[in-house]
Structure formats: C-alpha cells, structure tokens
Amino acid sequence: MPLALIIDDHPIVLQGCLETIKAHGACDVVGTSSLADGFRAYRRRRPDIVILDLSFRDNAFAGLTFLRRFRAVDEKTPVLVFSMHDDPTIVRNALHLGANGFVQKDVAPETIGQAFAAVMGGAAFLMPEMATRVALLNQPRAKPLLDQLSAREIEILGLISRGHAYADVAAHLGISYKTVANTASVLKSKLAARSLPELVVKALQLLH
C-alpha cells in the first residue's frame, strides 16, 4: 500500500490532513511536526508522496528551503504543498523548486483528496483560480512562444494543462506513452519549464 508522509507543525492541521488522506487516498500515512523529523522519516520510510507545509514556527517559508534541499537528493518522489499561502508568486516559487502540486488549507476535504490523487497519479495540481493567477504573472512574455510549437505539441500541451497524466494523454490521442513523455521533454525545453507543474503553468499562459 502506498505511503504518504505529511510534514506540518500545526497539530490540529496535521491530524486533519492525516484523516483526510487516509479517507481519500487509500494509503498508509505518517506525520511529523518538524522539517528535520520529516527528512529523517523520509530517509527511513521512503514514502510514495510527501505532503509539505511551507510555514513553520521559526520561518514562514522554511518549507521552500526544505523543498530545494529535498529535490537535490530526490527528483522523483511527488511533493504536494499544503499551505495557508495564496500568493501566486509563492505558489510559482514552490513549483519552480519542484513541487508537483499546491493546495490551500482552507479547501474542502474532497479537494485535498483530488489533489492527492492527481499528484500520486503523475499529474500536476493547482486550483483553477490559482492556476490562472500564476499563469498571468508572466502572460505578456509567454504568448510569442506558441509560434514555436507544432500542432501535435500544442495538442499534447493542452491535455497536460488540463491535468491529464501522460498515460491518459497517450490513450486519448492513440499514441505511445513514450511519445508523450518525449514530447513533454521537448516542450519543457522549448518553454523553459524545469518540471511538469511548471510546464502546466506555461501551458495555461499560452493556451488560455
């Protein structure tokens, strides 16, 4: 059974998140209340997903520093940021540092479950309104990039921007998973995106 690691220093929030993920994620869950304990738990348990708060008692953005260091040793394990922050610049920074999704703490439990399922399934996740706000940060510079893409690349980019995992895109278009993955790599290069979530943001800038 998949294992989720939750790192959050607010006991009530931590307990609520544990219960929500158990209810919606069909997985084992372990929680820690500090970044140091969280990293030790990661080393010991090797979870399938990390759910990370950004703000801790001594530093409002300590989670971003943790995320940067975490990605230096693990580029693959999905990270879902679960935070009170709703500033699109902060969200964009988290995505740039390697987060696979970002969800605010005041959303309904069902939305947390959706975010968890999406990230575990290999897709990116942002709330639609937040995705638009992040995309608009750089919208004027993004539009000309569309001319660099082929029709097939635009088609694949459009599906990725709507949260479809590579396997779903392949099935929808009747092409191989490898073709989708290779095209996504080309798109990341063309659009200067360092991760799948960042590619989704670029796609929203270009196509919506």
VEXMARKOL-901225 format. One record per atom (N, C-alpha, C): residue number from 1; residue in three letters; atom name; x, y, z. Coordinates in steps of 0.05 Angstrom, whole numbers. Each point is the difference from the previous one (the first is absolute). Layout:
<sites>
num|residu|atome|c1|c2|c3
NUM|ALA|CA|X|Y|Z
...
</sites>
This chain:
<sites>
num|residu|atome|c1|c2|c3
1|MET|N|17|-24|0
1|MET|CA|-17|24|0
1|MET|C|18|25|0
2|PRO|N|-7|20|-16
2|PRO|CA|16|25|-1
2|PRO|C|2|13|28
3|LEU|N|22|14|3
3|LEU|CA|5|14|26
3|LEU|C|3|30|-5
4|ALA|N|-16|16|15
4|ALA|CA|2|29|-2
4|ALA|C|13|11|25
5|LEU|N|18|19|-4
5|LEU|CA|13|14|22
5|LEU|C|-10|28|1
6|ILE|N|-11|9|23
6|ILE|CA|-10|27|4
6|ILE|C|18|15|19
7|ILE|N|9|24|-8
7|ILE|CA|18|16|17
7|ILE|C|-15|26|6
8|ASP|N|-9|4|24
8|ASP|CA|-15|24|8
8|ASP|C|3|4|30
9|ASP|N|6|24|9
9|ASP|CA|4|4|29
9|ASP|C|-24|9|15
10|HIS|N|-24|0|-13
10|HIS|CA|-24|7|15
10|HIS|C|-15|-26|6
11|PRO|N|-1|-8|26
11|PRO|CA|-11|-26|7
11|PRO|C|-28|-5|-11
12|ILE|N|-18|20|2
12|ILE|CA|-27|-4|-9
12|ILE|C|-1|-4|-30
13|VAL|N|15|17|-15
13|VAL|CA|1|-2|-29
13|VAL|C|12|-27|-8
14|LEU|N|22|-8|14
14|LEU|CA|13|-25|-6
14|LEU|C|-19|-23|3
15|GLN|N|-15|-1|22
15|GLN|CA|-19|-21|5
15|GLN|C|-22|-1|-20
16|GLY|N|-10|24|-7
16|GLY|CA|-21|2|-20
16|GLY|C|9|-10|-27
17|CYS|N|24|8|-8
17|CYS|CA|11|-9|-25
17|CYS|C|5|-30|-1
18|LEU|N|10|-11|22
18|LEU|CA|3|-29|2
18|LEU|C|-26|-14|-5
19|GLU|N|-21|9|13
19|GLU|CA|-26|-13|-2
19|GLU|C|-11|3|-29
20|THR|N|3|24|-11
20|THR|CA|-10|4|-27
20|THR|C|14|-17|-21
21|ILE|N|26|-2|2
21|ILE|CA|15|-16|-19
21|ILE|C|-6|-30|3
22|LYS|N|-3|-9|25
22|LYS|CA|-8|-27|4
22|LYS|C|-27|-6|-12
23|ALA|N|-18|19|3
23|ALA|CA|-28|-4|-10
23|ALA|C|-1|0|-31
24|HIS|N|17|17|-12
24|HIS|CA|-2|4|-29
24|HIS|C|22|-14|-16
25|GLY|N|22|-7|14
25|GLY|CA|23|-9|-15
25|GLY|C|5|-30|1
26|ALA|N|-14|-15|17
26|ALA|CA|3|-29|2
26|ALA|C|30|-7|3
27|CYS|N|13|13|20
27|CYS|CA|28|-5|4
27|CYS|C|7|2|29
28|ASP|N|24|-9|7
28|ASP|CA|10|5|27
28|ASP|C|11|28|2
29|VAL|N|-2|12|24
29|VAL|CA|8|28|3
29|VAL|C|17|2|25
30|VAL|N|22|15|-1
30|VAL|CA|16|7|23
30|VAL|C|3|30|1
31|GLY|N|-1|12|24
31|GLY|CA|2|29|2
31|GLY|C|23|8|18
32|THR|N|13|22|-6
32|THR|CA|21|12|17
32|THR|C|-6|29|3
33|SER|N|10|12|22
33|SER|CA|-6|28|6
33|SER|C|24|19|-4
34|SER|N|22|-11|-11
34|SER|CA|23|18|-6
34|SER|C|13|-10|-26
35|LEU|N|14|19|-12
35|LEU|CA|13|-7|-25
35|LEU|C|23|-20|4
36|ALA|N|14|3|22
36|ALA|CA|22|-19|6
36|ALA|C|-11|-28|4
37|ASP|N|-22|-2|16
37|ASP|CA|-12|-27|4
37|ASP|C|-12|-10|-26
38|GLY|N|-10|18|-17
38|GLY|CA|-11|-8|-25
38|GLY|C|21|-12|-18
39|PHE|N|23|12|-1
39|PHE|CA|21|-10|-17
39|PHE|C|10|-27|10
40|ARG|N|2|-2|27
40|ARG|CA|8|-26|11
40|ARG|C|-20|-22|-7
41|ALA|N|-26|7|2
41|ALA|CA|-21|-19|-7
41|ALA|C|1|-8|-29
42|TYR|N|7|20|-17
42|TYR|CA|3|-6|-29
42|TYR|C|23|-20|-4
43|ARG|N|22|5|13
43|ARG|CA|24|-18|-3
43|ARG|C|-7|-28|9
44|ARG|N|-15|-1|22
44|ARG|CA|-6|-26|12
44|ARG|C|-22|-15|-14
45|ARG|N|-21|14|-9
45|ARG|CA|-24|-13|-10
45|ARG|C|-3|0|-30
46|ARG|N|14|19|-14
46|ARG|CA|-2|3|-29
46|ARG|C|-29|1|-9
47|PRO|N|-14|21|6
47|PRO|CA|-28|2|-7
47|PRO|C|-4|2|-30
48|ASP|N|-25|-5|-8
48|ASP|CA|-7|3|-29
48|ASP|C|-8|29|-7
49|ILE|N|-6|16|21
49|ILE|CA|-8|28|-5
49|ILE|C|6|15|26
50|VAL|N|9|25|-3
50|VAL|CA|4|18|23
50|VAL|C|-20|23|-1
51|ILE|N|-14|5|22
51|ILE|CA|-18|22|1
51|ILE|C|12|20|20
52|LEU|N|6|24|-10
52|LEU|CA|18|19|14
52|LEU|C|-14|27|5
53|ASP|N|1|9|25
53|ASP|CA|-7|27|6
53|ASP|C|24|18|-6
54|LEU|N|-5|26|-5
54|LEU|CA|22|18|-5
54|LEU|C|8|16|25
55|SER|N|-19|6|17
55|SER|CA|5|17|23
55|SER|C|4|-16|26
56|PHE|N|23|6|13
56|PHE|CA|5|-13|26
56|PHE|C|6|22|20
57|ARG|N|0|-7|25
57|ARG|CA|0|20|22
57|ARG|C|23|20|-3
58|ASP|N|24|-9|-8
58|ASP|CA|23|17|-1
58|ASP|C|4|13|-27
59|ASN|N|-15|-7|-20
59|ASN|CA|4|10|-27
59|ASN|C|-25|-4|-17
60|ALA|N|-11|22|-10
60|ALA|CA|-25|-1|-15
60|ALA|C|3|-15|-26
61|PHE|N|25|-2|-10
61|PHE|CA|5|-13|-26
61|PHE|C|20|-23|2
62|ALA|N|3|-12|24
62|ALA|CA|19|-21|3
62|ALA|C|-5|-24|-18
63|GLY|N|-25|-4|-7
63|GLY|CA|-7|-22|-17
63|GLY|C|12|3|-28
64|LEU|N|4|24|-9
64|LEU|CA|12|4|-27
64|LEU|C|30|-8|1
65|THR|N|13|7|22
65|THR|CA|28|-9|3
65|THR|C|2|-30|1
66|PHE|N|-18|-12|15
66|PHE|CA|-1|-29|2
66|PHE|C|-4|-12|-27
67|LEU|N|-19|11|-16
67|LEU|CA|-6|-10|-26
67|LEU|C|24|1|-18
68|ARG|N|15|21|0
68|ARG|CA|25|3|-16
68|ARG|C|20|-22|8
69|ARG|N|4|-4|25
69|ARG|CA|19|-20|10
69|ARG|C|-10|-28|-6
70|PHE|N|-26|-4|3
70|PHE|CA|-12|-27|-6
70|PHE|C|4|-7|-29
71|ARG|N|-4|19|-18
71|ARG|CA|3|-6|-29
71|ARG|C|29|-5|-7
72|ALA|N|18|9|16
72|ALA|CA|29|-5|-6
72|ALA|C|7|-29|4
73|VAL|N|-16|-14|17
73|VAL|CA|5|-29|5
73|VAL|C|-21|-18|-11
74|ASP|N|-23|11|-8
74|ASP|CA|-22|-16|-10
74|ASP|C|-15|16|-21
75|GLU|N|3|-7|-25
75|GLU|CA|-14|15|-21
75|GLU|C|-27|-12|-8
76|LYS|N|-6|-24|10
76|LYS|CA|-23|-15|-10
76|LYS|C|-24|-1|19
77|THR|N|4|-3|26
77|THR|CA|-22|-2|18
77|THR|C|-18|24|-1
78|PRO|N|-26|-3|-6
78|PRO|CA|-17|23|-3
78|PRO|C|-4|15|27
79|VAL|N|-1|26|-3
79|VAL|CA|-4|18|24
79|VAL|C|-25|17|-5
80|LEU|N|-19|-2|19
80|LEU|CA|-24|17|-1
80|LEU|C|2|20|23
81|VAL|N|1|26|-7
81|VAL|CA|2|21|20
81|VAL|C|-29|5|11
82|PHE|N|-2|0|26
82|PHE|CA|-26|4|14
82|PHE|C|4|24|18
83|SER|N|-9|24|-8
83|SER|CA|8|24|13
83|SER|C|-22|20|3
84|MET|N|3|19|19
84|MET|CA|-19|22|3
84|MET|C|5|22|-21
85|HIS|N|23|0|-12
85|HIS|CA|7|22|-18
85|HIS|C|-17|-1|-26
86|ASP|N|-9|24|-9
86|ASP|CA|-15|1|-25
86|ASP|C|11|21|-19
87|ASP|N|26|7|5
87|ASP|CA|13|19|-18
87|ASP|C|11|-15|-24
88|PRO|N|-8|7|-24
88|PRO|CA|9|-15|-24
88|PRO|C|30|-1|-3
89|THR|N|14|21|9
89|THR|CA|29|0|-2
89|THR|C|12|-22|17
90|ILE|N|-11|-4|24
90|ILE|CA|10|-21|17
90|ILE|C|-6|-27|-12
91|VAL|N|-24|-3|-12
91|VAL|CA|-7|-25|-13
91|VAL|C|19|-5|-23
92|ARG|N|5|20|-16
92|ARG|CA|19|-3|-22
92|ARG|C|28|-9|9
93|ASN|N|9|13|22
93|ASN|CA|26|-7|11
93|ASN|C|1|-30|9
94|ALA|N|-22|-9|12
94|ALA|CA|-1|-28|8
94|ALA|C|1|-19|-24
95|LEU|N|-14|8|-21
95|LEU|CA|1|-17|-24
95|LEU|C|28|0|-13
96|HIS|N|12|24|0
96|HIS|CA|27|2|-11
96|HIS|C|20|-18|15
97|LEU|N|-5|-2|26
97|LEU|CA|18|-16|17
97|LEU|C|-5|-30|-1
98|GLY|N|-22|-8|-14
98|GLY|CA|-5|-28|-4
98|GLY|C|-25|-12|11
99|ALA|N|-18|17|11
99|ALA|CA|-25|-10|10
99|ALA|C|-17|-9|-24
100|ASN|N|-15|-22|4
100|ASN|CA|-17|-11|-21
100|ASN|C|-29|11|2
101|GLY|N|-6|12|22
101|GLY|CA|-27|11|4
101|GLY|C|0|19|23
102|PHE|N|-21|16|2
102|PHE|CA|-3|20|21
102|PHE|C|-29|3|7
103|VAL|N|-8|-4|25
103|VAL|CA|-28|3|8
103|VAL|C|-1|15|26
104|GLN|N|-19|18|2
104|GLN|CA|-3|17|24
104|GLN|C|-14|-16|22
105|LYS|N|6|7|25
105|LYS|CA|-10|-15|23
105|LYS|C|-30|5|5
106|ASP|N|-12|21|-12
106|ASP|CA|-28|5|5
106|ASP|C|-19|-12|-20
107|VAL|N|11|-18|-16
107|VAL|CA|-18|-13|-20
107|VAL|C|-15|-24|13
108|ALA|N|-20|-9|-14
108|ALA|CA|-16|-23|10
108|ALA|C|17|-25|0
109|PRO|N|-6|-19|19
109|PRO|CA|15|-25|0
109|PRO|C|0|-15|-26
110|GLU|N|-22|2|-15
110|GLU|CA|-2|-13|-26
110|GLU|C|21|11|-19
111|THR|N|6|26|1
111|THR|CA|20|12|-17
111|THR|C|28|-10|7
112|ILE|N|5|-2|26
112|ILE|CA|26|-11|9
112|ILE|C|3|-29|-11
113|GLY|N|-22|-15|1
113|GLY|CA|1|-27|-11
113|GLY|C|6|0|-30
114|GLN|N|-12|19|-14
114|GLN|CA|5|2|-29
114|GLN|C|29|8|-6
115|ALA|N|10|18|16
115|ALA|CA|28|9|-4
115|ALA|C|19|-24|5
116|PHE|N|-5|-15|22
116|PHE|CA|16|-23|6
116|PHE|C|-1|-20|-22
117|ALA|N|-24|-6|-10
117|ALA|CA|-2|-20|-21
117|ALA|C|14|8|-26
118|ALA|N|-3|26|-7
118|ALA|CA|13|10|-24
118|ALA|C|30|-2|1
119|VAL|N|12|9|22
119|VAL|CA|29|0|3
119|VAL|C|10|-29|2
120|MET|N|-14|-17|14
120|MET|CA|8|-28|2
120|MET|C|-1|-14|-28
121|GLY|N|-19|10|-16
121|GLY|CA|-3|-12|-27
121|GLY|C|18|11|-21
122|GLY|N|18|18|8
122|GLY|CA|20|11|-19
122|GLY|C|-8|26|-13
123|ALA|N|-23|11|8
123|ALA|CA|-9|26|-12
123|ALA|C|8|23|19
124|ALA|N|-2|24|-10
124|ALA|CA|4|23|17
124|ALA|C|-27|9|11
125|PHE|N|0|16|22
125|PHE|CA|-26|9|11
125|PHE|C|3|29|10
126|LEU|N|-18|17|-10
126|LEU|CA|-5|26|11
126|LEU|C|-30|5|-2
127|MET|N|-10|15|19
127|MET|CA|-28|8|-2
127|MET|C|-3|18|-25
128|PRO|N|-22|-3|-15
128|PRO|CA|-2|15|-25
128|PRO|C|5|30|3
129|GLU|N|-11|13|21
129|GLU|CA|4|28|4
129|GLU|C|29|7|4
130|MET|N|13|-17|17
130|MET|CA|28|5|6
130|MET|C|18|-5|-25
131|ALA|N|-7|-20|-16
131|ALA|CA|15|-5|-24
131|ALA|C|-1|24|-19
132|THR|N|-23|12|-2
132|THR|CA|-3|24|-17
132|THR|C|16|23|11
133|ARG|N|0|4|27
133|ARG|CA|15|22|12
133|ARG|C|30|-4|-4
134|VAL|N|9|-25|2
134|VAL|CA|29|-5|-4
134|VAL|C|7|5|-30
135|ALA|N|-18|-10|-17
135|ALA|CA|6|3|-29
135|ALA|C|1|29|-8
136|LEU|N|-16|17|12
136|LEU|CA|-1|28|-7
136|LEU|C|24|16|9
137|LEU|N|16|-11|18
137|LEU|CA|24|14|9
137|LEU|C|19|7|-23
138|ASN|N|1|-18|-20
138|ASN|CA|19|4|-22
138|ASN|C|-14|0|-27
139|GLN|N|-26|4|0
139|GLN|CA|-15|-3|-25
139|GLN|C|11|16|-24
140|PRO|N|7|25|3
140|PRO|CA|9|15|-24
140|PRO|C|24|-12|-14
141|ARG|N|18|-13|16
141|ARG|CA|24|-11|-13
141|ARG|C|-5|-28|-11
142|ALA|N|-22|-13|8
142|ALA|CA|-3|-27|-8
142|ALA|C|-13|-4|-28
143|LYS|N|-16|19|-8
143|LYS|CA|-16|-4|-25
143|LYS|C|17|-7|-24
144|PRO|N|23|14|-6
144|PRO|CA|15|-6|-25
144|PRO|C|10|-28|-1
145|LEU|N|3|-14|23
145|LEU|CA|11|-27|0
145|LEU|C|-18|-19|-15
146|LEU|N|-26|6|-3
146|LEU|CA|-18|-18|-13
146|LEU|C|8|-6|-29
147|ASP|N|12|20|-13
147|ASP|CA|9|-3|-27
147|ASP|C|21|-21|-4
148|GLN|N|14|-8|22
148|GLN|CA|22|-19|-2
148|GLN|C|-10|-29|1
149|LEU|N|-26|-4|5
149|LEU|CA|-10|-27|5
149|LEU|C|-15|-11|-24
150|SER|N|3|-26|-4
150|SER|CA|-15|-14|-21
150|SER|C|-28|-5|8
151|ALA|N|-17|-7|-18
151|ALA|CA|-28|-6|6
151|ALA|C|-3|-22|20
152|ARG|N|17|-21|-3
152|ARG|CA|-1|-23|19
152|ARG|C|9|9|28
153|GLU|N|21|16|0
153|GLU|CA|10|10|26
153|GLU|C|-21|17|14
154|ILE|N|-14|16|-15
154|ILE|CA|-22|16|12
154|ILE|C|-22|-17|10
155|GLU|N|-6|-21|-14
155|GLU|CA|-21|-19|8
155|GLU|C|7|-14|26
156|ILE|N|24|-9|2
156|ILE|CA|10|-14|24
156|ILE|C|1|20|23
157|LEU|N|10|24|-5
157|LEU|CA|2|20|20
157|LEU|C|-27|7|11
158|GLY|N|-20|2|-17
158|GLY|CA|-27|6|9
158|GLY|C|-11|-21|19
159|LEU|N|5|-25|-6
159|LEU|CA|-10|-21|18
159|LEU|C|15|0|27
160|ILE|N|27|4|-2
160|ILE|CA|15|2|25
160|ILE|C|-9|23|17
161|SER|N|-7|23|-12
161|SER|CA|-9|23|15
161|SER|C|-26|-5|15
162|ARG|N|-16|-20|-9
162|ARG|CA|-25|-6|13
162|ARG|C|3|-22|21
163|GLY|N|25|-7|6
163|GLY|CA|6|-18|22
163|GLY|C|1|-29|-7
164|HIS|N|1|-7|-27
164|HIS|CA|2|-27|-8
164|HIS|C|28|-11|4
165|ALA|N|2|-24|11
165|ALA|CA|26|-14|2
165|ALA|C|9|-9|-28
166|TYR|N|26|-6|-3
166|TYR|CA|10|-8|-26
166|TYR|C|-15|-24|-11
167|ALA|N|-6|-20|17
167|ALA|CA|-14|-24|-10
167|ALA|C|-28|8|-11
168|ASP|N|-14|19|13
168|ASP|CA|-26|8|-10
168|ASP|C|3|15|-26
169|VAL|N|20|16|-3
169|VAL|CA|5|15|-25
169|VAL|C|5|-20|-23
170|ALA|N|16|-20|6
170|ALA|CA|7|-21|-20
170|ALA|C|-25|-14|-9
171|ALA|N|-17|-8|19
171|ALA|CA|-25|-15|-7
171|ALA|C|-19|18|-16
172|HIS|N|-2|25|8
172|HIS|CA|-18|19|-13
172|HIS|C|8|4|-29
173|LEU|N|26|2|-5
173|LEU|CA|10|7|-27
173|LEU|C|7|-25|-16
174|GLY|N|-1|-23|12
174|GLY|CA|7|-25|-14
174|GLY|C|30|-2|-7
175|ILE|N|17|10|18
175|ILE|CA|29|-1|-4
175|ILE|C|12|-13|24
176|SER|N|26|-5|-2
176|SER|CA|13|-15|22
176|SER|C|7|19|23
177|TYR|N|2|-12|24
177|TYR|CA|8|15|24
177|TYR|C|27|13|-5
178|LYS|N|19|-15|-13
178|LYS|CA|26|11|-5
178|LYS|C|-1|25|-18
179|THR|N|-17|0|-19
179|THR|CA|-3|23|-18
179|THR|C|-9|24|16
180|VAL|N|-19|-4|18
180|VAL|CA|-10|22|17
180|VAL|C|22|10|18
181|ALA|N|15|-18|13
181|ALA|CA|21|7|18
181|ALA|C|22|15|-14
182|ASN|N|7|-9|-24
182|ASN|CA|21|13|-16
182|ASN|C|-9|28|-9
183|THR|N|-26|2|-8
183|THR|CA|-10|26|-8
183|THR|C|-1|19|23
184|ALA|N|-7|-10|24
184|ALA|CA|0|17|24
184|ALA|C|28|10|6
185|SER|N|20|-16|-4
185|SER|CA|28|8|4
185|SER|C|7|22|-19
186|VAL|N|-8|-3|-25
186|VAL|CA|5|21|-20
186|VAL|C|-14|26|7
187|LEU|N|-25|-3|9
187|LEU|CA|-15|24|8
187|LEU|C|13|14|24
188|LYS|N|10|-15|19
188|LYS|CA|13|12|23
188|LYS|C|24|16|-10
189|SER|N|15|-11|-19
189|SER|CA|23|14|-11
189|SER|C|-8|25|-15
190|LYS|N|-20|-2|-17
190|LYS|CA|-8|23|-16
190|LYS|C|-12|22|18
191|LEU|N|-14|-7|21
191|LEU|CA|-14|19|16
191|LEU|C|15|7|26
192|ALA|N|24|-11|2
192|ALA|CA|17|6|24
192|ALA|C|-13|-7|26
193|ALA|N|-13|-24|0
193|ALA|CA|-13|-10|24
193|ALA|C|17|-22|12
194|ARG|N|5|2|26
194|ARG|CA|18|-19|13
194|ARG|C|-14|-24|12
195|SER|N|-26|0|0
195|SER|CA|-15|-22|12
195|SER|C|-28|-1|-14
196|LEU|N|-14|-22|6
196|LEU|CA|-27|-3|-12
196|LEU|C|-19|22|10
197|PRO|N|-1|6|27
197|PRO|CA|-17|22|8
197|PRO|C|6|26|-13
198|GLU|N|26|6|-4
198|GLU|CA|8|25|-14
198|GLU|C|-9|-1|-29
199|LEU|N|1|-23|-12
199|LEU|CA|-10|-3|-28
199|LEU|C|-30|6|-1
200|VAL|N|-15|-9|20
200|VAL|CA|-29|5|1
200|VAL|C|-5|30|1
201|VAL|N|16|14|17
201|VAL|CA|-3|29|2
201|VAL|C|5|13|-27
202|LYS|N|22|-8|-13
202|LYS|CA|6|11|-27
202|LYS|C|-22|-6|-19
203|ALA|N|-12|-24|1
203|ALA|CA|-22|-7|-18
203|ALA|C|-24|19|5
204|LEU|N|-6|5|25
204|LEU|CA|-22|18|6
204|LEU|C|5|28|-11
205|GLN|N|25|9|1
205|GLN|CA|7|26|-10
205|GLN|C|-5|1|-30
206|LEU|N|7|-21|-14
206|LEU|CA|-1|0|-29
206|LEU|C|-28|-6|-12
207|LEU|N|-15|-17|14
207|LEU|CA|-24|-11|-13
207|LEU|C|-26|10|11
208|HIS|N|1|15|22
208|HIS|CA|-25|8|13
208|HIS|C|-2|30|3
</sites>
